[in-house]
């Protein structure tokens, strides 16, 4: 078991104290589902503003337009979640409030300084989140799971990121080494912030425990996330 997975298990042991999974079946109106939609919504709107800002880092017009399209996709996902919460009588801004600090901390700690770092963060960071939340979707009712999977669906825009990064690292060993370290940092920071969020929200902890079965299942989830991360890094050529 990797160091990050071991640390994660320790955090979850504390978070899971007092959480009951008796007859876990998460309906559309479950508080945990509301929290899940809310944290996803804040992630999407944060990504929108981040991408809109980072488009300025692109050295080409093609890159600026590609990132603008990525940002537009994130906004559409946000609107999907906003509608899902509104159907439940939930104000999206109130629902997102508990997650602002943790997600802002993640973005502050992984603020890209170059165009390539920005692209790796988009591709790898979104992939880490997708792995985590897609697995949780397995514990949800079909209609709720469908919303989650729709929001996390990859788009063709990722192909642009792969092309940009692979082209750069193929011609520069130093760039490849630097981006490899950057990708590892993104994984570590993402797992740390996910642990923090779940430890603060019992309802989300219950969702994750239900999806994975027990603490050993959570450890296995983090192992799978690390394996998927390695595969994405390989696709990028790093």
C-alpha positions, 0 to 999 in steps of 0.5 A: 500500500502506498504512503498516500493510501495508508494516510488516507486509511488513517483519516477515514478511520477517524471520519468513520467513527459513529457512522452507521451503514445499516440498510444504506440506500441513498435516495434522491433526497438524502442529505449525502446526495445533496452534499455530493451535488454541492461539492461537485457543483463548487468543483465545476464552477471553480474549474470554470473560473480557473480555466477562464483565467488560465487561458491567458497562459496559452501561447496560441489562439488555438489553445485559448479557444480550446480552454474556453470550450473546456470552461464552457463545458464546466459551466454546463455541468454546474448548471446541471447540478444547480437544476438537480439541487433546485428540484430538491428545494436546495439553494446551491450557494448555501449548499456549496458553502461548506466546501469552499475552503477545502477546494480553494485550498487545493487550487491555491496549493496547485496553482500552475505557473506555466501553460503545460502545468495548467493543462496537466492539472486539467487532465489529471486533476479532473481524472482524479475527481472523476475516479473518486466520485464515479465510484461513489455513484455506485451507492446511489439510486439510478437517477442520482447516479446518472446526474453524477456520471453526466457531470463527470463525463469526459469530453473530446477536449481532453484530446487537445491536452494530450496532444499539447503535453505529449508534444512538449515532453517529447522534445524536452527531458527537463520538461518531462521530469518537471511535469512528472513531479507536478503530476505526483503533487496533484495526486497528493494534494487532491487526496489530502483535500478529499480526505479533509472534505469527507472528514468534515461531512458525515453524510459524504463519509457514509456515501463513500463507506457504502460504496466501498464496503468498509475501510479496507474497501476505501484503501483499495479505492485509493490504490485504484485511484493511484493506478488510474493516475499512473495510466493518465500520466503515461498517456501524457508521456510523463 
